[in-house]
């Protein structure tokens, strides 16, 4: 009949259990398990993406302000519901038009339309790097940021 064995066992010589290949496989498996646990423990339970309106680079309002439109996609990947405060950094003179607080249940996603208006004098050049932030009101560790650009006329 068929049996699973090695050539060394058939020849009567002793078989080594700790072979270099077996040690290499064990080390690789240990490394992958360690990386998996690290990624799971360091996972950020909040996701935030900023999508600029692609139809127009910018719009000039009737009051002379420069306006950009964004859609913020916010994801709550935590096991508990949270209320998030939305804000923008990098453009101190910006006026936020839109929802500033969003409540999300566990596992929910929300798309929040936001318009930012700025006086054209406050824009240093044709574009300004900005950062959107979502901060949970009940937990300092539940926050996310994403970078985008505020576009305006070239001077």
N, C-alpha and C positions, 0 to 999 in steps of 0.2 A: 504494500500500500504506500501511499504518499505520506511523508512526514516533513515537517519544516525543521530544518537543521542547517548547520554550517559545514563547510568543507573540513575545518579543523576538528569538529566534533566527529565526523565520519572517520577521520584519520586517527582519532584517539588522542589528539593533543588538547590541552586545556583551552577553554574559550575565555577571553578577557571581556569582562562586562564594561569596563570604563575605557572605551575606545575614543580616539580623538574626534571622530565624527559625532559620536553620541554626546560628548562633552560640548561640542560646537552647537549641536541642535538644542541642548539644554540651555546654554547661555543665550542663544537667540530667542528661545521661548520666554526665558526670564526677562530679557530686555523688552520684548513686545508686551508682556503682561505689565511690567513696570510703567511703560509709556501709556498704555491704555488706562491704568488707574490714575496716573498723573493728569491725563487729559480729562477724564471724568470729574476729578476733584477740582480742577481749575477752570471748568466750564463756566462761562459767564451766562447767567440766566436771563439776560436781556439783550435783545438785538435791535439795532437802529440803522436804517438806511435812508439816505436823502436822495431823492430823484428830482432833478431839475426839470422844469417844463421845457420841452424841446421845441415847441412851436416858435417861441420868441427868445432871443438872447436876453432882452430886458424890455421894459415898457416905461415910458415916461407918463406920469399921471398928470391930471389937469392942474395940480398944484406945483408941478415942477419936480416932484420926487421921482427917483428911479426905483422901479419895482421889479423884483424877481419872484417867481412862483415855484414852490417846491411841494413835493408830496413826501411826507415822512412816513416810513413804514416801520411801525413799532411792534416788537414781538415779546410777549411775556412767556418765557420758557421755564418759569419757576412753578412749583407745586401750589402756590398760594396766589390769590388775586392781589394786585397792586394798583395804586394810582400814581401816575408818573407826571412830573413837572417837565415841560419842554422849554428849552431856551436856546439861544444862539450866542456864540462867543466870537470875537475877532472883528466885530463891526459894532462898536459901542453906540453909534448914533442910529442904529436900526430900529424901526418901528415894526413890531410883530403884529400881524393881522391874521387871526385864526385862533383855533383852540389851543390853550396853553396847558391844560390838564387833561389827561386821558386815563380812564379806569379800564383795566383789562383783567379778565378772569384768567385762571391758569390755562396756559396753552393757546391763548387768543392772540390775534394779530389785528392791528388797526392801521388804516391808511388815513393820515391827517393832512389835509391841504393847508399850506401856510404861504402867506405872502409877506415878504420883507420889503419895507420902503426905507430909502435913505436919501438924504440930501446929496446931490451930485458933488458938492464941495467936500464931503466927508470921504469920498472914495479916492484913495491915493493914486490909483492908476485905473486902467480899464477893467481890472478884475481885482477882487479882494478875497483872500482865503478866509473861510469861516468854518466854525465847528458847531454842529448841532449836538445838544446834550439832552438825554432823558434820564431823570433822577427820580427814583421811587421816593415818595414822601414818607413812607414808614420804615425805610431801610437804607442806610448809607451805602451798603455794598451792592445794591441793585441799581446800577447805572450803566449807561452806554453812551458812546460818542461816535460821530461820523463826520468826516470832512467833506466840504463842498466848496463852491466858488460863488461869489456874488459878482455878476457881470454888470458893467455900466459902459457909458460912452468913453471912447478914447479921447484924451485931451492932449 
